[in-house]
Amino acid sequence: MPRAVIVGAGIGGLTAAIALKQTGWDVSVYERARELREVGAGITLWANAVKVLRKLGVGEAIEGAAATIRQTEVRTWRGKLLLGSDFGRINQKLNTPTIGIHRADLLAKLVDALGREHITLGTTCVSYFQDEKGATALFAEGDEVRGQLLVGADGIQSLVRNQLLGNEPLRYAGYTAWRGVGLIDHPEVPLGVTFLALGRGSQVGMLPIGRGRTYWFATANVPAGEGGGSGGHKADLLKRFGDWYPAIPAAIEATPDAAIIRNDIVDRPPVRKWTDGRVTLLGDSAHPTTPNLGQGACQAIESAYVLVKCLREAEEVPTGLLAYERGRFDRTAYITNQSWKIGKLFAYENPVKCWFRNRLLSLMGGLARKQTEKLISVEV
């Protein structure tokens, strides 16, 4: 039985591990965190990703822990509707829902499907070496693990990527983001609706993620690495967004300050090389993207499925990895580039530019729905 070594127990790494295990591989996943605990906040799994999860037999469990998205809206910071999409109709047409889910709930379902015994925690891969028959991962704790395949799924700061491609700087998008999850009881936060509110140099979004919870995020154009005020994240956010559409300060108020996460938004420009012999990259290690299209996790899931499909169809591991790399570049590069452009559009500060942006969005309803449907109807 061939052995696969996967570095990183995130969404992409776990999805790849499940697919490899189902194909007959002995799979070992190594994660630098010392425990699998609640991390991150909410994410959108569009229909393109849900289709993959269904193929792997984990869709039902994941959908059961999520909220189905039935309506999406783009509004001004005052709450005026600019653009709306009926996702109930799109879900029915694609015979697959788009869902909102807490990242921790998604990871828990993936771990259940894989089996906890396949995951080793508290191990940091610092380098690798390989020969014609296999690849060996070297860990900071002193372990050496060998397999016929090594997958670097260790995130945007991937150490596997650093060796494969060199230590390149991250690309700062120009804005930071706060994220949180709350039980928000407010009449202007209806169930099944995800919305984005646009201001000048800021945006706020909300997404239902199941069990009555709402995930929210807020952004602001600030220099990279800028710290917060002494009063904490909540005080900073209420100062910035307290006079926005009432659902927004309500969401901030409903979230404990300690549960609010802040991160600068970064990505990397697309590159064509992800593979070196028996070593390859996956997810944010290969094609990190800003969150403006909500496709980061979805593309990791797609890539995991295509990776295993290409390995199954190839006579040799290196040949399969090259086919995976070629097969995934165009779609992931398109999403990274489009997400970057949309992020710049949503980050406008000039009032004239903001007026034209909002006017454009209010006029392009049908086109926007068609573009979204085209993006999420892809089946890998």
RADAGI-V323055 format. One record per pair of residues at least 6 apart in sequence whose ideal C-beta (glycine too) atoms are under 6 Angstrom apart, sorted by sequence separation. I is the first residue (numbers start at 0). GAP is how many residues later the second one is. D is the distance in whole Angstrom. If there is no record, write none. Layout:
BEGIN
i=I gap=GAP d=D
i=I gap=GAP d=D
END
This chain:
BEGIN
i=20 gap=6 d=5
i=52 gap=6 d=4
i=74 gap=6 d=6
i=90 gap=6 d=5
i=137 gap=6 d=6
i=151 gap=6 d=5
i=153 gap=6 d=6
i=207 gap=6 d=6
i=208 gap=6 d=5
i=273 gap=6 d=6
i=313 gap=6 d=3
i=347 gap=6 d=5
i=5 gap=7 d=5
i=19 gap=7 d=5
i=127 gap=7 d=6
i=128 gap=7 d=6
i=196 gap=7 d=5
i=228 gap=7 d=5
i=240 gap=7 d=5
i=241 gap=7 d=5
i=273 gap=7 d=4
i=288 gap=7 d=5
i=73 gap=8 d=5
i=135 gap=8 d=6
i=136 gap=8 d=5
i=151 gap=8 d=3
i=205 gap=8 d=6
i=206 gap=8 d=5
i=227 gap=8 d=5
i=49 gap=9 d=6
i=52 gap=9 d=6
i=73 gap=9 d=4
i=127 gap=9 d=5
i=151 gap=9 d=6
i=195 gap=9 d=4
i=310 gap=9 d=4
i=347 gap=9 d=6
i=16 gap=10 d=5
i=135 gap=10 d=4
i=205 gap=10 d=5
i=309 gap=10 d=4
i=5 gap=11 d=5
i=72 gap=11 d=5
i=86 gap=11 d=6
i=126 gap=11 d=5
i=194 gap=11 d=6
i=16 gap=12 d=5
i=124 gap=12 d=5
i=125 gap=12 d=6
i=133 gap=12 d=5
i=204 gap=12 d=5
i=273 gap=12 d=5
i=344 gap=12 d=6
i=71 gap=13 d=5
i=136 gap=13 d=6
i=193 gap=13 d=5
i=309 gap=13 d=4
i=124 gap=14 d=6
i=125 gap=14 d=5
i=133 gap=14 d=5
i=203 gap=14 d=5
i=237 gap=14 d=6
i=309 gap=14 d=4
i=71 gap=15 d=6
i=134 gap=15 d=4
i=236 gap=15 d=5
i=3 gap=16 d=5
i=12 gap=16 d=6
i=122 gap=16 d=5
i=123 gap=16 d=4
i=202 gap=16 d=5
i=69 gap=17 d=5
i=190 gap=17 d=6
i=201 gap=17 d=6
i=282 gap=17 d=3
i=306 gap=17 d=5
i=68 gap=18 d=5
i=69 gap=18 d=5
i=122 gap=18 d=6
i=201 gap=18 d=5
i=305 gap=18 d=6
i=8 gap=20 d=5
i=200 gap=20 d=4
i=267 gap=20 d=5
i=3 gap=21 d=5
i=266 gap=21 d=5
i=281 gap=21 d=6
i=305 gap=21 d=6
i=8 gap=22 d=4
i=127 gap=22 d=6
i=266 gap=22 d=5
i=305 gap=22 d=6
i=1 gap=23 d=5
i=2 gap=23 d=5
i=3 gap=23 d=5
i=4 gap=23 d=6
i=5 gap=23 d=5
i=6 gap=23 d=5
i=233 gap=23 d=4
i=266 gap=23 d=5
i=232 gap=24 d=6
i=0 gap=25 d=5
i=188 gap=25 d=6
i=231 gap=25 d=4
i=264 gap=25 d=5
i=302 gap=25 d=5
i=232 gap=27 d=4
i=67 gap=29 d=5
i=68 gap=29 d=5
i=182 gap=29 d=6
i=232 gap=29 d=6
i=183 gap=30 d=5
i=67 gap=31 d=6
i=68 gap=31 d=6
i=180 gap=32 d=5
i=65 gap=33 d=4
i=66 gap=33 d=5
i=125 gap=33 d=6
i=298 gap=33 d=5
i=124 gap=34 d=6
i=180 gap=34 d=5
i=65 gap=35 d=4
i=215 gap=35 d=4
i=126 gap=36 d=6
i=179 gap=36 d=6
i=18 gap=37 d=6
i=17 gap=38 d=5
i=178 gap=38 d=5
i=277 gap=39 d=5
i=64 gap=40 d=4
i=176 gap=40 d=5
i=177 gap=40 d=5
i=223 gap=40 d=5
i=294 gap=40 d=5
i=276 gap=41 d=5
i=279 gap=41 d=5
i=176 gap=42 d=5
i=292 gap=42 d=6
i=174 gap=44 d=5
i=203 gap=44 d=5
i=50 gap=45 d=5
i=286 gap=45 d=4
i=49 gap=46 d=5
i=174 gap=46 d=5
i=175 gap=46 d=5
i=274 gap=46 d=4
i=288 gap=46 d=6
i=292 gap=46 d=4
i=46 gap=47 d=5
i=61 gap=47 d=5
i=173 gap=47 d=6
i=274 gap=47 d=6
i=288 gap=47 d=4
i=291 gap=47 d=4
i=60 gap=48 d=5
i=196 gap=48 d=5
i=46 gap=49 d=4
i=286 gap=49 d=6
i=289 gap=49 d=5
i=274 gap=50 d=5
i=288 gap=50 d=5
i=289 gap=50 d=6
i=291 gap=50 d=4
i=46 gap=51 d=5
i=273 gap=51 d=5
i=291 gap=51 d=4
i=45 gap=52 d=5
i=171 gap=52 d=5
i=289 gap=53 d=5
i=44 gap=54 d=5
i=57 gap=55 d=5
i=177 gap=55 d=6
i=43 gap=56 d=6
i=271 gap=57 d=6
i=41 gap=58 d=6
i=187 gap=58 d=6
i=188 gap=58 d=5
i=177 gap=59 d=6
i=187 gap=59 d=4
i=41 gap=60 d=6
i=42 gap=60 d=6
i=185 gap=61 d=6
i=39 gap=63 d=4
i=269 gap=63 d=4
i=185 gap=64 d=4
i=37 gap=66 d=4
i=269 gap=66 d=5
i=183 gap=67 d=5
i=181 gap=69 d=6
i=183 gap=70 d=5
i=181 gap=72 d=4
i=181 gap=73 d=4
i=305 gap=74 d=5
i=179 gap=75 d=4
i=304 gap=75 d=6
i=301 gap=78 d=5
i=179 gap=79 d=6
i=179 gap=80 d=5
i=177 gap=82 d=6
i=178 gap=82 d=5
i=177 gap=84 d=5
i=176 gap=86 d=6
i=33 gap=87 d=6
i=33 gap=88 d=4
i=175 gap=88 d=5
i=176 gap=88 d=5
i=28 gap=89 d=6
i=28 gap=90 d=5
i=29 gap=90 d=5
i=30 gap=90 d=5
i=174 gap=90 d=6
i=26 gap=91 d=5
i=31 gap=92 d=4
i=172 gap=92 d=4
i=29 gap=93 d=5
i=171 gap=94 d=5
i=17 gap=95 d=5
i=13 gap=96 d=4
i=17 gap=96 d=5
i=169 gap=96 d=4
i=170 gap=96 d=6
i=16 gap=97 d=5
i=170 gap=97 d=6
i=13 gap=100 d=6
i=99 gap=107 d=4
i=101 gap=107 d=5
i=99 gap=108 d=5
i=100 gap=108 d=5
i=99 gap=109 d=4
i=8 gap=110 d=5
i=163 gap=112 d=5
i=172 gap=117 d=5
i=6 gap=118 d=4
i=74 gap=120 d=6
i=76 gap=120 d=5
i=160 gap=120 d=6
i=69 gap=122 d=4
i=70 gap=122 d=4
i=71 gap=122 d=5
i=72 gap=122 d=4
i=73 gap=122 d=5
i=74 gap=122 d=5
i=76 gap=122 d=4
i=160 gap=124 d=5
i=68 gap=125 d=5
i=220 gap=126 d=6
i=157 gap=127 d=4
i=155 gap=128 d=4
i=148 gap=129 d=6
i=149 gap=129 d=5
i=150 gap=129 d=6
i=151 gap=129 d=5
i=152 gap=129 d=4
i=154 gap=129 d=5
i=152 gap=130 d=5
i=150 gap=131 d=5
i=153 gap=131 d=6
i=4 gap=132 d=5
i=152 gap=132 d=6
i=155 gap=132 d=4
i=151 gap=133 d=5
i=15 gap=135 d=6
i=40 gap=138 d=4
i=4 gap=140 d=5
i=12 gap=140 d=3
i=40 gap=140 d=5
i=11 gap=141 d=5
i=66 gap=141 d=4
i=4 gap=142 d=4
i=66 gap=142 d=6
i=3 gap=143 d=5
i=66 gap=143 d=5
i=134 gap=143 d=4
i=202 gap=143 d=5
i=2 gap=144 d=4
i=65 gap=144 d=5
i=134 gap=144 d=5
i=2 gap=145 d=6
i=3 gap=145 d=4
i=4 gap=145 d=5
i=5 gap=145 d=5
i=6 gap=145 d=5
i=7 gap=145 d=4
i=64 gap=145 d=6
i=1 gap=146 d=4
i=7 gap=146 d=4
i=5 gap=147 d=6
i=6 gap=147 d=5
i=129 gap=147 d=5
i=129 gap=148 d=5
i=197 gap=148 d=6
i=200 gap=148 d=4
i=199 gap=149 d=5
i=6 gap=153 d=6
i=199 gap=154 d=5
i=41 gap=165 d=5
i=78 gap=166 d=4
i=41 gap=167 d=4
i=76 gap=167 d=5
i=148 gap=168 d=5
i=147 gap=169 d=6
i=172 gap=170 d=5
i=174 gap=172 d=6
i=41 gap=173 d=2
i=40 gap=174 d=5
i=48 gap=249 d=4
i=51 gap=249 d=5
i=43 gap=250 d=4
i=47 gap=250 d=6
i=45 gap=252 d=5
i=48 gap=252 d=4
i=51 gap=253 d=5
i=42 gap=254 d=5
i=15 gap=266 d=6
i=11 gap=270 d=5
i=11 gap=271 d=3
i=81 gap=276 d=6
i=82 gap=278 d=5
i=81 gap=279 d=4
i=81 gap=280 d=5
i=82 gap=282 d=6
i=89 gap=283 d=6
i=93 gap=283 d=6
i=84 gap=284 d=5
i=18 gap=285 d=6
i=22 gap=285 d=6
i=82 gap=285 d=6
i=10 gap=286 d=5
i=14 gap=286 d=5
i=18 gap=286 d=6
i=73 gap=287 d=6
i=11 gap=288 d=3
i=15 gap=288 d=4
i=19 gap=288 d=6
i=10 gap=289 d=5
i=14 gap=289 d=4
i=18 gap=289 d=4
i=22 gap=289 d=6
i=15 gap=291 d=6
i=11 gap=292 d=5
i=47 gap=328 d=5
i=50 gap=328 d=5
i=46 gap=329 d=5
i=45 gap=330 d=4
i=47 gap=330 d=5
END
